[in-house]
Amino acid sequence: MEDVIKAIAHGTPHRKNVPVIVSDLIREKLLSGQITSGAKFPSEPELAKSIGISRNTLRDALNILQQDGLLIRRQGVGTFAAEKMMIENRLDINLGVTEFIQSSGQKPGVSDVLFHEKAASKKEGNLLAVAVGEKLIEVDRVRTADGLPVVFSKDIFSKNLLQQDNSELSLETLRLYLLQKQSLYKFLEEELSLNVEYSLAEIKAAVAEGYIADRLSVKEGTLLIHLEQVDFDKEGRPILLSDEFHFLRDYSLTIIRRRKRRHEL
């Protein structure tokens, strides 16, 4: 219970709709594993006091998380983190692969990180709002869950993003960062001061062929989920183009579909 309070109290709700801010704060702790599956939450008065909000605000926030399948409330017993975290199809929540694997209760990892510099194609130029032929960096990775390959990802961004003042971050710096911390989103935030504000994604079925089948260690023809996504900063500028091929080996995609809540209208 103390771990739950410590995890949540590290964030301070502010701005916008307070119950939504609080629910997003708790959601992040749940999906990152800082609050473990099945953990019992403190009583509402205790938790509200530790965060510095009213009980009504906390109750609204917990209601949001319960509707999203992240919390279980047992009358007369208490509130618990769900045993199996669910991922919902909200456009304002964008989990990276690392967070996604963590949310399934497995340990994320990277078995391979490859880089190469390339010239922007017409399609890449259109999606990233750069000139055709501009220098891009492509990062190819195999993402693992409990040591088994589950996602092959290809992330592409302008080489100009690595320019910092009068110097340029090296690809080796990026490689070491990704091997240690795995998340490209965190690299953008911590090293380049770039925050992904929103994303546009297309999800479709695909089959494993050639190179991708080899990287995921699956037979050609194996069914995959293909996610193509463009990430934008708060100014609406595209900063990252991603292709992800998911093989649902030991985890599943659970989608919660619901009607809009009143505060989202």
C-alpha angles and dihedrals in degrees: 000000000000089000090056092052093047093049094050097039091060088077125060118210115231142150128020122029106349098212089051091049091049093046091050090050093052091042090057091052091049097048094044092052095244085122105042126224111273094017114150116235122225118255115285094252092050095046094044091052093048092053094040099239137113122270090243091055091048091048090053090049093049090048089057092051092046091053089050092054095246097112134042120206119201114192111240091005108064146244121308137186108251115260090229116038116221130212117218130204098245114144092214094062118069117177119195119225091261093055091043093056091045090052090057089059096252133118113256121220145160121235097181138015119190128176136191138166118235142171116255114257121217091262093047091046091053094047095045096036093237132127119271107263095026113142114265133183118225120198117196117193140170109216119206136203113206088344097308122112111249107152134037108198132189115192122187129189139157115278087224089074089071090063110108115182104300097343139064126227110238125236087239089061089052093046094052091046093053093046090053104035100016097204117110088189090061091048090054090049101041102034104028102026090234118140124195106231099178142345140214115215138181118202122197143152120268139172125231113252135173113314096018093048089052093048092050093041093233134128119266109264094036110145114250136177112238118205119187113188142173118203122208133198124228091274090058094251116144109238106165136033116197136188114190126182112196122200107194094217104146103354137052139217111243116191123195113203117191142155118265116277119234095254090055096055 
